């Protein structure tokens, strides 16, 4: 069975900026802060959710 993951604009922005790189949650938060007018607390929650979604779908390898 094949799984398809669709990204919204924000998720695609994070993917494009971070794919192929080692990154931390702080890096994800910074991408959001650099590109959107959003409070850090909101960016952090969004970043945590994005990383969790990547993990759930086998697209994120944590060391």
N, C-alpha and C positions, 0 to 999 in steps of 0.2 A: 504494500500500500504506500502511496506517495503522499507526503504532507506538503502543503503549500502554505507559505507564510506571506501575508501581504502587509506592507508597511504603510502607515499614514505618512504625511509630510515630515512630521517631527522625527519619527522613527527612522525614516530614510535619511534624514540629515545626520542623525547620530551614526547610522550604519556607514554612510559615505565618509564621514570624518574619522571613524575609528576602526574600520575593518582592516584586518591584516596587521594591527598594532597591538602591543600589550597596553592595556589601559586600566585605570582605576575608576571607581564610581565617581571620584572627584573630577576626572577627565570628562565623563559623561555630563555631569552637572555643568561644567564649564562650557561645553558645547552649547547647551541650552541657554545659559546666561549670555553667551556671546551673540546668540542669534535671535533671542526673543526677549521682550520686556516682561520679565517674570521674576517674582520673588525667589530667592535662593531656596526657601523651604518648599516651594511648589516645584522647582526644577529638580530638587533632590528626590521628591516622591515620584515624579515622572521618570527620573533616571533609574530609581530602584525598580519600578514597575517594568521598564524596558529590559533591564538586565534579567529580571525574573522571567519575563516572557522568552527571552533568548535561551535561558537555561532550560525552561520547560519544553522547548522545541528542539533541543540538542544543537543549538547554534552558538553556544558559549562554552568554552572550556576554562574552568577556573582551576588555578594551581593552589 
